[in-house]
Amino acid sequence: MQYAPSITVSIAEAFGMEPGEDLNGVLNTALRQMGFNFVFDTTFSADLTIMEEASELIHRVTNGGKLPMFTSCCPGWVKYAEEFAPDMLGNLSTCKSPQQMLGAVIKSHFAEQSNLKPEEIVSVSIMPCTAKKFEAERETMSRNGVPDVDIVLTTRELIQMIKLYGIDLKNIEPEIADSPLGIRSSAGKIFGATGGVMEAAIRTAYKMITGEELKDFRVCAVRGFDGRKEAKIKITDDLEIGVAVVSGLANAAALIEEIRNGRNDIHFIEVMTCPGGCIAGGGQIIGASESFVAARMKSLYDIDERETIKVSHKNPEIIELYEKFLGKPLGHKSHDLLHTTYKERDVLL
């Protein structure tokens, strides 16, 4: 089992607890009580996504690649682009989403380490998103006929399962996720909020280009619920990157039209289909108030404030995975396992 960054801050209200309360350790225990042999945090592969995506952005900027580059974590956005903006498919990052990256690593590296065949593993994910079910079934999300992820459950389905099993979340001891593939940075955790992917990528891209860490890890210009946010990020004296964050596909469509009409001052764009990002995803609790969603976002940034590993490139298990298995970002093995392709799709009316 793997669970997305937003899941742990999105289920508390369903069990009479404070909205936005982080139930990370408690969720690990509950999933093991349900019978899952291994419990992984998808935030680990959010860090992995940043290593690949930041490297891809730098490669495009420094080698005249196609810009602006769009993020590809959100399957609703990816499918929208394939149907309604096929002229932009070359601008999408080729990175798989964190769900699919972790699924691929589980059925390769983890399988090898555990002396298991990939087909012997049933890989389940818990996501805040109904489109993740479609994503897991894409033909490019499998190897030798074995899917990266076998089953996708939404937040609502997880809540139903916890209640079905009679698990009392208020009275169980928290446990840590399994390792390797379990340690995370707080940069990966903020993926659950609109702007979080962008902020995490900026933190690591800055380090990759300059060799130094950002003095202030907060990139406040890309935070908050506004459907569209833009900023200019000064990396060096000679390099300034224009970034944009949009949530809601109407906002994405408007920005795409500006780019088609010649706008060229933006290098990197994060798109989330759901307004507010994954904390308000289509698989979350139906009818959650704005205050509840705001509490989820606040919880993610509170985690970012208090945890010590704030950048994906300092995650020790990410470093180890590259050293012992993947090689380097954008390398042959990582490209084979962690990247994908897109195709124009017919629009069904």
C-alpha positions as a Markdown table, in Angstrom:
| # | Residue | x | y | z |
|---|---|---|---|---|
| 1 | Met | 0.0 | 0.0 | 0.0 |
| 2 | Gln | 1.1 | 3.6 | -0.7 |
| 3 | Tyr | -0.8 | 6.7 | 0.2 |
| 4 | Ala | -0.6 | 10.2 | -1.3 |
| 5 | Pro | 0.7 | 13.3 | 0.6 |
| 6 | Ser | -2.7 | 14.8 | 1.1 |
| 7 | Ile | -4.4 | 11.6 | 2.5 |
| 8 | Thr | -3.1 | 11.9 | 6.1 |
| 9 | Val | -4.5 | 15.4 | 6.5 |
| 10 | Ser | -7.8 | 14.7 | 4.8 |
| 11 | Ile | -9.5 | 11.9 | 6.8 |
| 12 | Ala | -9.6 | 13.3 | 10.4 |
| 13 | Glu | -13.0 | 15.0 | 10.1 |
| 14 | Ala | -14.6 | 11.7 | 9.0 |
| 15 | Phe | -13.8 | 10.3 | 12.4 |
| 16 | Gly | -14.7 | 13.2 | 14.7 |
| 17 | Met | -11.3 | 14.7 | 14.9 |
| 18 | Glu | -10.1 | 18.2 | 14.1 |
| 19 | Pro | -10.1 | 19.0 | 10.3 |
| 20 | Gly | -6.6 | 18.9 | 8.9 |
| 21 | Glu | -5.1 | 16.9 | 11.7 |
| 22 | Asp | -2.2 | 14.9 | 10.4 |
| 23 | Leu | -2.9 | 11.2 | 11.0 |
| 24 | Asn | 0.3 | 9.9 | 9.3 |
| 25 | Gly | 1.5 | 7.4 | 12.0 |
| 26 | Val | -2.0 | 6.3 | 12.9 |
| 27 | Leu | -2.8 | 5.6 | 9.2 |
| 28 | Asn | 0.3 | 3.4 | 9.0 |
| 29 | Thr | -1.0 | 1.3 | 11.9 |
| 30 | Ala | -4.6 | 1.1 | 10.5 |
| 31 | Leu | -3.4 | -0.1 | 7.1 |
| 32 | Arg | -1.3 | -2.9 | 8.7 |
| 33 | Gln | -4.3 | -3.9 | 10.8 |
| 34 | Met | -6.2 | -4.3 | 7.5 |
| 35 | Gly | -3.6 | -6.8 | 6.4 |
| 36 | Phe | -1.2 | -4.9 | 4.1 |
| 37 | Asn | 2.2 | -6.4 | 4.4 |
| 38 | Phe | 4.1 | -3.2 | 3.5 |
| 39 | Val | 3.0 | 0.4 | 3.9 |
| 40 | Phe | 4.8 | 3.1 | 1.9 |
| 41 | Asp | 4.4 | 6.9 | 1.8 |
| 42 | Thr | 3.9 | 8.2 | -1.7 |
| 43 | Thr | 5.6 | 11.4 | -0.4 |
| 44 | Phe | 8.9 | 9.5 | -0.9 |
| 45 | Ser | 8.2 | 9.3 | -4.7 |
| 46 | Ala | 7.1 | 12.9 | -4.7 |
| 47 | Asp | 10.7 | 13.6 | -3.8 |
| 48 | Leu | 11.7 | 11.2 | -6.6 |
| 49 | Thr | 9.5 | 13.1 | -9.0 |
| 50 | Ile | 11.2 | 16.4 | -8.0 |
| 51 | Met | 14.6 | 15.0 | -8.7 |
| 52 | Glu | 13.6 | 14.0 | -12.2 |
| 53 | Glu | 11.4 | 17.0 | -12.9 |
| 54 | Ala | 13.8 | 19.6 | -11.7 |
| 55 | Ser | 16.5 | 17.9 | -13.8 |
| 56 | Glu | 14.3 | 17.9 | -16.8 |
| 57 | Leu | 13.5 | 21.6 | -16.4 |
| 58 | Ile | 17.1 | 22.5 | -16.1 |
| 59 | His | 18.0 | 20.4 | -19.2 |
| 60 | Arg | 15.3 | 22.2 | -21.2 |
| 61 | Val | 16.3 | 25.7 | -20.0 |
| 62 | Thr | 20.0 | 25.2 | -20.6 |
| 63 | Asn | 19.7 | 23.2 | -23.9 |
| 64 | Gly | 17.0 | 25.0 | -25.7 |
| 65 | Gly | 14.3 | 22.5 | -25.0 |
| 66 | Lys | 10.6 | 23.1 | -25.4 |
| 67 | Leu | 9.3 | 25.6 | -23.0 |
| 68 | Pro | 7.3 | 26.3 | -20.9 |
| 69 | Met | 7.4 | 22.9 | -19.3 |
| 70 | Phe | 4.2 | 21.8 | -17.6 |
| 71 | Thr | 4.1 | 19.5 | -14.6 |
| 72 | Ser | 2.6 | 16.0 | -15.2 |
| 73 | Cys | 1.6 | 14.9 | -11.7 |
| 74 | Cys | -2.1 | 15.5 | -12.2 |
| 75 | Pro | -3.8 | 12.8 | -14.4 |
| 76 | Gly | -6.9 | 14.9 | -14.9 |
| 77 | Trp | -4.8 | 17.7 | -16.4 |
| 78 | Val | -2.7 | 15.2 | -18.5 |
| 79 | Lys | -5.9 | 13.7 | -20.1 |
| 80 | Tyr | -7.3 | 17.2 | -20.7 |
| 81 | Ala | -4.1 | 18.1 | -22.5 |
| 82 | Glu | -4.3 | 15.0 | -24.6 |
| 83 | Glu | -7.9 | 15.8 | -25.6 |
| 84 | Phe | -8.1 | 19.6 | -25.8 |
| 85 | Ala | -4.4 | 20.8 | -26.0 |
| 86 | Pro | -2.5 | 18.2 | -28.0 |
| 87 | Asp | -0.3 | 21.0 | -29.4 |
| 88 | Met | 1.1 | 21.3 | -25.8 |
| 89 | Leu | 2.0 | 17.6 | -25.3 |
| 90 | Gly | 5.6 | 18.3 | -26.1 |
| 91 | Asn | 5.6 | 20.8 | -23.3 |
| 92 | Leu | 4.5 | 18.3 | -20.6 |
| 93 | Ser | 7.2 | 16.9 | -18.4 |
| 94 | Thr | 7.8 | 13.3 | -19.3 |
| 95 | Cys | 7.9 | 12.3 | -15.6 |
| 96 | Lys | 5.4 | 9.8 | -14.3 |
| 97 | Ser | 3.3 | 10.9 | -11.3 |
| 98 | Pro | 4.5 | 10.0 | -7.8 |
| 99 | Gln | 1.9 | 7.2 | -7.7 |
| 100 | Gln | 3.3 | 5.6 | -10.8 |
| 101 | Met | 6.9 | 6.2 | -9.9 |
| 102 | Leu | 6.5 | 4.5 | -6.6 |
| 103 | Gly | 4.6 | 1.7 | -8.3 |
| 104 | Ala | 7.4 | 1.2 | -10.8 |
| 105 | Val | 10.1 | 1.2 | -8.1 |
| 106 | Ile | 8.1 | -1.3 | -5.9 |
| 107 | Lys | 7.8 | -3.7 | -8.8 |
| 108 | Ser | 11.5 | -3.4 | -9.7 |
| 109 | His | 13.9 | -2.4 | -7.0 |
| 110 | Phe | 11.7 | -3.4 | -4.0 |
| 111 | Ala | 10.8 | -6.7 | -5.7 |
| 112 | Glu | 14.5 | -7.5 | -6.3 |
| 113 | Gln | 15.4 | -6.7 | -2.7 |
| 114 | Ser | 12.5 | -8.8 | -1.4 |
| 115 | Asn | 13.2 | -11.8 | -3.7 |
| 116 | Leu | 9.7 | -11.4 | -5.3 |
| 117 | Lys | 8.6 | -11.4 | -8.9 |
| 118 | Pro | 6.7 | -8.2 | -9.9 |
| 119 | Glu | 3.6 | -10.2 | -10.7 |
| 120 | Glu | 3.6 | -11.6 | -7.1 |
| 121 | Ile | 3.0 | -8.1 | -5.7 |
| 122 | Val | -0.4 | -6.5 | -5.4 |
| 123 | Ser | 0.3 | -2.8 | -5.4 |
| 124 | Val | -2.5 | -0.6 | -4.0 |
| 125 | Ser | -2.5 | 3.1 | -3.8 |
| 126 | Ile | -4.8 | 5.5 | -1.8 |
| 127 | Met | -5.3 | 8.8 | -3.7 |
| 128 | Pro | -7.4 | 11.9 | -3.3 |
| 129 | Cys | -8.3 | 11.6 | -7.0 |
| 130 | Thr | -10.7 | 9.6 | -9.1 |
| 131 | Ala | -8.6 | 10.2 | -12.3 |
| 132 | Lys | -5.8 | 8.2 | -10.6 |
| 133 | Lys | -7.8 | 5.1 | -11.4 |
| 134 | Phe | -7.6 | 5.9 | -15.1 |
| 135 | Glu | -3.9 | 6.8 | -14.9 |
| 136 | Ala | -3.0 | 3.4 | -13.4 |
| 137 | Glu | -4.6 | 1.7 | -16.4 |
| 138 | Arg | -2.7 | 3.6 | -19.1 |
| 139 | Glu | -0.8 | 1.3 | -21.3 |
| 140 | Thr | 2.5 | 3.2 | -20.6 |
| 141 | Met | 2.2 | 2.5 | -16.9 |
| 142 | Ser | 3.2 | -1.2 | -17.0 |
| 143 | Arg | 6.2 | -3.3 | -17.8 |
| 144 | Asn | 6.0 | -6.7 | -19.6 |
| 145 | Gly | 2.3 | -6.7 | -19.0 |
| 146 | Val | 2.6 | -6.1 | -15.3 |
| 147 | Pro | 1.0 | -2.8 | -14.2 |
| 148 | Asp | 3.0 | -0.4 | -11.9 |
| 149 | Val | -0.1 | -0.1 | -9.7 |
| 150 | Asp | -2.8 | -2.7 | -9.5 |
| 151 | Ile | -5.6 | -1.1 | -7.5 |
| 152 | Val | -6.4 | 2.6 | -6.8 |
| 153 | Leu | -8.6 | 3.6 | -3.9 |
| 154 | Thr | -9.9 | 7.1 | -3.2 |
| 155 | Thr | -9.9 | 8.8 | 0.2 |
| 156 | Arg | -13.6 | 8.1 | 0.5 |
| 157 | Glu | -13.0 | 4.4 | -0.1 |
| 158 | Leu | -10.3 | 4.3 | 2.5 |
| 159 | Ile | -12.6 | 5.9 | 5.0 |
| 160 | Gln | -15.3 | 3.2 | 4.2 |
| 161 | Met | -12.7 | 0.5 | 4.7 |
| 162 | Ile | -11.5 | 1.8 | 8.0 |
| 163 | Lys | -15.1 | 1.9 | 9.2 |
| 164 | Leu | -15.8 | -1.6 | 7.8 |
| 165 | Tyr | -12.8 | -3.0 | 9.7 |
| 166 | Gly | -14.0 | -1.3 | 12.9 |
| 167 | Ile | -10.7 | 0.4 | 13.4 |
| 168 | Asp | -10.8 | 3.2 | 16.1 |
| 169 | Leu | -8.3 | 5.8 | 14.9 |
| 170 | Lys | -8.5 | 7.6 | 18.2 |
| 171 | Asn | -7.1 | 4.7 | 20.1 |
| 172 | Ile | -4.3 | 3.0 | 18.2 |
| 173 | Glu | -0.6 | 3.6 | 18.5 |
| 174 | Pro | 1.1 | 5.4 | 15.5 |
| 175 | Glu | 3.8 | 3.5 | 13.5 |
| 176 | Ile | 6.3 | 4.6 | 10.9 |
| 177 | Ala | 6.0 | 3.8 | 7.2 |
| 178 | Asp | 8.2 | 1.0 | 5.8 |
| 179 | Ser | 11.7 | 1.7 | 4.6 |
| 180 | Pro | 13.4 | 1.9 | 2.2 |
| 181 | Leu | 10.9 | 3.9 | 0.1 |
| 182 | Gly | 9.4 | 5.5 | 3.3 |
| 183 | Ile | 11.5 | 8.5 | 4.3 |
| 184 | Arg | 10.2 | 11.8 | 2.9 |
| 185 | Ser | 11.0 | 15.4 | 2.8 |
| 186 | Ser | 8.5 | 18.1 | 3.7 |
| 187 | Ala | 8.9 | 19.4 | 0.2 |
| 188 | Gly | 7.3 | 16.2 | -1.1 |
| 189 | Lys | 4.5 | 16.5 | 1.5 |
| 190 | Ile | 3.3 | 19.9 | 0.2 |
| 191 | Phe | 2.6 | 18.3 | -3.1 |
| 192 | Gly | -1.0 | 18.0 | -1.8 |
| 193 | Ala | -1.6 | 21.7 | -2.1 |
| 194 | Thr | -1.8 | 23.8 | -5.2 |
| 195 | Gly | 1.7 | 25.4 | -5.7 |
| 196 | Gly | 3.4 | 22.6 | -3.7 |
| 197 | Val | 4.9 | 20.8 | -6.6 |
| 198 | Met | 6.3 | 24.2 | -7.9 |
| 199 | Glu | 7.7 | 25.1 | -4.6 |
| 200 | Ala | 9.4 | 21.8 | -4.1 |
| 201 | Ala | 10.8 | 21.9 | -7.6 |
| 202 | Ile | 12.2 | 25.4 | -7.1 |
| 203 | Arg | 14.0 | 24.4 | -4.0 |
| 204 | Thr | 15.8 | 21.6 | -5.7 |
| 205 | Ala | 16.3 | 23.3 | -9.1 |
| 206 | Tyr | 18.0 | 26.2 | -7.3 |
| 207 | Lys | 20.4 | 23.8 | -5.6 |
| 208 | Met | 21.1 | 21.9 | -8.8 |
| 209 | Ile | 22.0 | 25.1 | -10.7 |
| 210 | Thr | 23.8 | 27.1 | -8.0 |
| 211 | Gly | 25.2 | 24.4 | -5.7 |
| 212 | Glu | 23.7 | 26.3 | -2.8 |
| 213 | Glu | 20.5 | 26.0 | -0.8 |
| 214 | Leu | 17.8 | 28.6 | -0.8 |
| 215 | Lys | 18.2 | 30.8 | 2.2 |
| 216 | Asp | 14.5 | 30.8 | 2.8 |
| 217 | Phe | 12.7 | 27.6 | 1.7 |
| 218 | Arg | 9.3 | 29.3 | 1.6 |
| 219 | Val | 8.2 | 30.4 | -1.8 |
| 220 | Cys | 5.1 | 32.3 | -0.7 |
| 221 | Ala | 4.3 | 33.7 | -4.2 |
| 222 | Val | 3.1 | 30.2 | -5.2 |
| 223 | Arg | 1.1 | 29.5 | -2.1 |
| 224 | Gly | -2.6 | 29.9 | -1.4 |
| 225 | Phe | -6.0 | 29.2 | -3.0 |
| 226 | Asp | -5.8 | 31.7 | -5.9 |
| 227 | Gly | -6.6 | 29.9 | -9.1 |
| 228 | Arg | -3.6 | 31.5 | -10.8 |
| 229 | Lys | -0.3 | 32.6 | -9.3 |
| 230 | Glu | 2.8 | 33.9 | -11.1 |
| 231 | Ala | 6.3 | 34.8 | -10.0 |
| 232 | Lys | 9.8 | 35.5 | -11.3 |
| 233 | Ile | 12.4 | 33.4 | -9.4 |
| 234 | Lys | 16.0 | 34.8 | -9.6 |
| 235 | Ile | 18.4 | 31.9 | -9.7 |
| 236 | Thr | 21.6 | 33.6 | -10.6 |
| 237 | Asp | 22.6 | 37.0 | -11.9 |
| 238 | Asp | 22.1 | 35.7 | -15.4 |
| 239 | Leu | 19.1 | 33.4 | -14.9 |
| 240 | Glu | 15.6 | 34.3 | -13.9 |
| 241 | Ile | 12.8 | 31.8 | -14.3 |
| 242 | Gly | 9.2 | 32.7 | -14.8 |
| 243 | Val | 6.8 | 30.3 | -13.1 |
| 244 | Ala | 3.0 | 30.0 | -12.9 |
| 245 | Val | 0.7 | 27.9 | -10.8 |
| 246 | Val | -2.9 | 27.2 | -11.9 |
| 247 | Ser | -5.6 | 25.1 | -10.4 |
| 248 | Gly | -8.9 | 24.5 | -12.2 |
| 249 | Leu | -8.8 | 23.7 | -15.9 |
| 250 | Ala | -10.5 | 27.0 | -16.9 |
| 251 | Asn | -7.4 | 28.8 | -15.5 |
| 252 | Ala | -5.1 | 26.4 | -17.3 |
| 253 | Ala | -7.0 | 26.9 | -20.6 |
| 254 | Ala | -6.7 | 30.7 | -20.3 |
| 255 | Leu | -2.9 | 30.5 | -19.7 |
| 256 | Ile | -2.5 | 28.0 | -22.6 |
| 257 | Glu | -4.2 | 30.5 | -24.9 |
| 258 | Glu | -1.8 | 33.2 | -23.9 |
| 259 | Ile | 1.1 | 30.9 | -24.7 |
| 260 | Arg | -0.4 | 30.1 | -28.1 |
| 261 | Asn | -0.6 | 33.8 | -28.7 |
| 262 | Gly | 3.1 | 34.3 | -28.1 |
| 263 | Arg | 3.6 | 34.8 | -24.4 |
| 264 | Asn | 7.2 | 33.6 | -23.7 |
| 265 | Asp | 8.2 | 34.8 | -20.2 |
| 266 | Ile | 7.1 | 31.7 | -18.3 |
| 267 | His | 9.4 | 28.7 | -18.1 |
| 268 | Phe | 7.6 | 26.3 | -15.7 |
| 269 | Ile | 3.9 | 25.8 | -15.1 |
| 270 | Glu | 2.2 | 23.6 | -12.4 |
| 271 | Val | -1.3 | 22.6 | -13.3 |
| 272 | Met | -3.8 | 20.9 | -10.9 |
| 273 | Thr | -7.3 | 20.1 | -12.1 |
| 274 | Cys | -9.0 | 20.5 | -8.8 |
| 275 | Pro | -9.2 | 24.1 | -7.3 |
| 276 | Gly | -6.9 | 24.1 | -4.4 |
| 277 | Gly | -5.0 | 21.0 | -5.5 |
| 278 | Cys | -5.2 | 17.4 | -4.2 |
| 279 | Ile | -6.5 | 18.5 | -0.8 |
| 280 | Ala | -9.8 | 19.2 | -2.6 |
| 281 | Gly | -9.5 | 16.3 | -5.1 |
| 282 | Gly | -12.4 | 14.4 | -6.7 |
| 283 | Gly | -11.8 | 11.4 | -4.4 |
| 284 | Gln | -11.9 | 13.4 | -1.2 |
| 285 | Ile | -14.9 | 13.7 | 1.2 |
| 286 | Ile | -17.8 | 15.1 | -0.7 |
| 287 | Gly | -19.2 | 18.4 | 0.6 |
| 288 | Ala | -16.2 | 19.4 | 2.7 |
| 289 | Ser | -16.4 | 23.1 | 3.7 |
| 290 | Glu | -13.9 | 25.6 | 2.5 |
| 291 | Ser | -12.6 | 25.9 | 6.1 |
| 292 | Phe | -11.9 | 22.1 | 6.2 |
| 293 | Val | -10.0 | 22.3 | 3.0 |
| 294 | Ala | -8.1 | 25.3 | 4.3 |
| 295 | Ala | -7.2 | 23.3 | 7.4 |
| 296 | Arg | -5.7 | 20.6 | 5.2 |
| 297 | Met | -3.5 | 23.1 | 3.4 |
| 298 | Lys | -2.4 | 24.7 | 6.7 |
| 299 | Ser | -1.5 | 21.3 | 8.1 |
| 300 | Leu | 0.7 | 20.5 | 5.1 |
| 301 | Tyr | 2.6 | 23.8 | 5.5 |
| 302 | Asp | 2.8 | 23.3 | 9.3 |
| 303 | Ile | 4.5 | 19.9 | 8.6 |
| 304 | Asp | 6.9 | 21.8 | 6.2 |
| 305 | Glu | 7.7 | 24.3 | 9.0 |
| 306 | Arg | 8.5 | 21.7 | 11.7 |
| 307 | Glu | 10.2 | 18.9 | 9.8 |
| 308 | Thr | 14.0 | 19.1 | 9.2 |
| 309 | Ile | 14.4 | 17.6 | 5.7 |
| 310 | Lys | 12.8 | 20.4 | 3.6 |
| 311 | Val | 14.2 | 19.5 | 0.2 |
| 312 | Ser | 13.8 | 16.4 | -1.9 |
| 313 | His | 17.6 | 16.2 | -2.8 |
| 314 | Lys | 18.4 | 15.7 | 0.9 |
| 315 | Asn | 16.1 | 12.7 | 1.4 |
| 316 | Pro | 18.7 | 10.0 | 2.4 |
| 317 | Glu | 16.6 | 7.2 | 0.8 |
| 318 | Ile | 16.3 | 9.1 | -2.4 |
| 319 | Ile | 20.1 | 9.5 | -2.5 |
| 320 | Glu | 20.6 | 5.8 | -1.8 |
| 321 | Leu | 18.1 | 4.8 | -4.5 |
| 322 | Tyr | 20.1 | 6.7 | -7.1 |
| 323 | Glu | 23.4 | 5.4 | -5.8 |
| 324 | Lys | 22.4 | 1.7 | -5.7 |
| 325 | Phe | 19.8 | 1.4 | -8.4 |
| 326 | Leu | 18.8 | 4.3 | -10.6 |
| 327 | Gly | 22.2 | 5.9 | -11.3 |
| 328 | Lys | 21.3 | 9.5 | -11.9 |
| 329 | Pro | 18.3 | 11.7 | -12.7 |
| 330 | Leu | 17.4 | 11.5 | -16.4 |
| 331 | Gly | 19.8 | 8.5 | -16.7 |
| 332 | His | 19.0 | 5.4 | -18.7 |
| 333 | Lys | 17.4 | 3.4 | -15.9 |
| 334 | Ser | 15.5 | 6.3 | -14.4 |
| 335 | His | 14.2 | 7.3 | -17.8 |
| 336 | Asp | 13.0 | 3.7 | -18.5 |
| 337 | Leu | 11.2 | 3.3 | -15.2 |
| 338 | Leu | 10.1 | 6.8 | -14.2 |
| 339 | His | 9.2 | 8.6 | -17.5 |
| 340 | Thr | 6.3 | 8.2 | -19.9 |
| 341 | Thr | 4.8 | 9.4 | -23.2 |
| 342 | Tyr | 1.5 | 11.0 | -24.2 |
| 343 | Lys | -0.8 | 10.8 | -27.2 |
| 344 | Glu | -3.5 | 12.9 | -28.7 |
| 345 | Arg | -6.9 | 11.5 | -27.8 |
| 346 | Asp | -10.2 | 11.8 | -29.6 |
| 347 | Val | -12.8 | 14.0 | -27.8 |
| 348 | Leu | -16.0 | 12.1 | -27.1 |
| 349 | Leu | -19.0 | 14.3 | -27.3 |
